[in-house]
């Protein structure tokens, strides 16, 4: 097939427009509206109120995360997450929460609200490994499952459990929103 100069320009412009539209289609709206997953990785800081001691007690956990989220193939945006939970029996030994809510705000103006209703916690050599599972209830990825995992280290020496308590932790976080 032979194109004239004008035909080639129209064909190339059409191709460029199609490629740029596909690259900038938000996750969850590409592929005819079929929901797509995303993965976010970054750092997470948690504060415990009251601080964790050896005695189990009701504790509020407030977490702030800084993520880099891959929202579509080749497209990564910065995001922040704020997670709040209340645990009935938190201590330096165990930190379980079956209900937590995280709001993730993406650098492209979108957001996701995630309700976590399952969680497991393990402590290995001073590191606290937390895995939360739930669903996206609003925004980007609505209706999809969500899984958040954190490998946290206390911001203080473990011996603080015997006195004033651990006030918080920091660690690497990964959030996965998947169909």
Buried (B, 14 or more C-beta within 10 A) or exposed (E): EEEEEEEEEEEEEEEEEEEEEEEEBBBBEBEEEEBBBBBBBBEBBBBBEEBBBEEBEEBBBBBEBBBEBBBBEEBBBBBBBEBBBEBEBBBBBBBBBEBBBBBBBBBBEBBBBBBBEEBEBEBEEEBBBBBBBBBBBEBBBBEBBBBBBBBBEBBBEEEBBEEEBBBBBBBEBBBBBBE
